[in-house]
Amino acid sequence: MSWQQRIAAALNERQAADALRRRQAVEQGAGRWLSRDGERWINFSSNDYLGLSQHPESIRAWQTGASRYGVGSGGSGHVSGYTVAHQQLEEALADWLGYPRALLFISGFAANQALIAALAAKGDKLVADRLSHASLLEAASLSPATLRRFSHNDAGHLQRLLEVDADGLKLAITEGIFSMDGDSAPLAAIHQAARVADAWLMVDDAHGIGVTGEQGRGSCHAQGVHPELLVVTFGKAFGLSGAAVLCSESVADYLLQFARHLIYSTAMPAAQAVALQAALAVIRSEEGEARRATLAGHIAAFREGAQGAGMTLTDSRSAIQPLIVGENARALELAGRLRAKGCWVTAIRPPTVPAGTARLRLTLTATHQPEDIARLLEVLHDAGQ
Ligand SMILES: Cc1ncc(COP(=O)(O)O)c(C=O)c1O
């Protein structure tokens, strides 16, 4: 088989399963509205949970940062790309989240890959929630360690898997809030299971940071859990992009030696670090609190309305409210119907989610208005959901 034949076969297979992914360029994709080709829809697809991607303070901070530092960092942090702006942001994050150290990464995907690749060695065991994000599962399966998956949110299963054939070092891996289901992990039980089995816990709180907990400190803080390794990302509630690993002094020093994504990759622009400081200040402020309260109100209104209309919801209390419809074609058709009625939603299909669980992944944000939620409910009802 040639490269060309292999590529064509893979594309054909995706097409036949209604699973071919395509992108659509939009004029605006974060915030209350999604606009494209002169039309606009109420946006129920973005992870800009607090609406900070458009926040004037973040925009101004990015502009000020660019005027001071330029638009690129000019190199890896190990060479010349680590500025005082990066350092101040790392210190602020560590202080906010109660860790000795924070290390910035260019994305959450890179942070997860780097952390797992740097830590896991042959003979170790990584035990991850089976619904963990692709960046975690891929890194774990590519590592020389053994990967086992525990049943979703099942701390007992995690403990059993950690305890079987336990010679090497062990790492339990989960998310704070699951990206495609929106439900929360029982972090206290999971951390306890890890401790009993002498394992460390790594939590990816991409969808919890900024949105839950006091001052938006996220799922771990809200549940009183302090994992050995915490990953937070900035593409969601922060409204920007990038990520940080929160850890001890020695883990940070270790990652600076062995995390290849840090060493061999250009650091994020300093201007972005300045903008992230501004976003962090909003998240920690009363305004951040008010935005979280608005979002919580929308989540409650959506759930109440949907349940009242007989729709089946998941356990999610977060901004991610999936409607699981099953077949790919049905999810695509429903998404199309909603779009025709002014609501932009995305159909999520395997392999992003398990086979037979294609869904509409609805995301609510603080920029929505109560009438947007009412419109969504009406349109879902009309679409027969
Ligand atoms: C749970 C989780 N972790 C990590 C990532 C990757 O983060 P980033 O978008 O910053 O690469 C995502 C999605 O974007 C996610 O949902």
The ligand as a Gaussian input file, in Angstrom:
#p B3LYP/6-31G(d) Opt

LIG

0 1
 C       -9.158000      18.265000      29.524000
 C       -8.308000      18.955000      28.514000
 N       -6.983000      18.962000      28.685000
 C       -6.170000      19.553000      27.804000
 C       -6.673000      20.182000      26.698000
 C       -5.737000      20.808000      25.744000
 O       -5.530000      22.143000      26.119000
 P       -5.064000      23.203000      25.037000
 O       -6.264000      23.558000      24.237000
 O       -4.540000      24.332000      25.855000
 O       -4.006000      22.540000      24.227000
 C       -8.056000      20.213000      26.472000
 C       -8.688000      20.856000      25.318000
 O       -8.363000      21.752000      24.717000
 C       -8.899000      19.585000      27.413000
 O      -10.206000      19.570000      27.241000

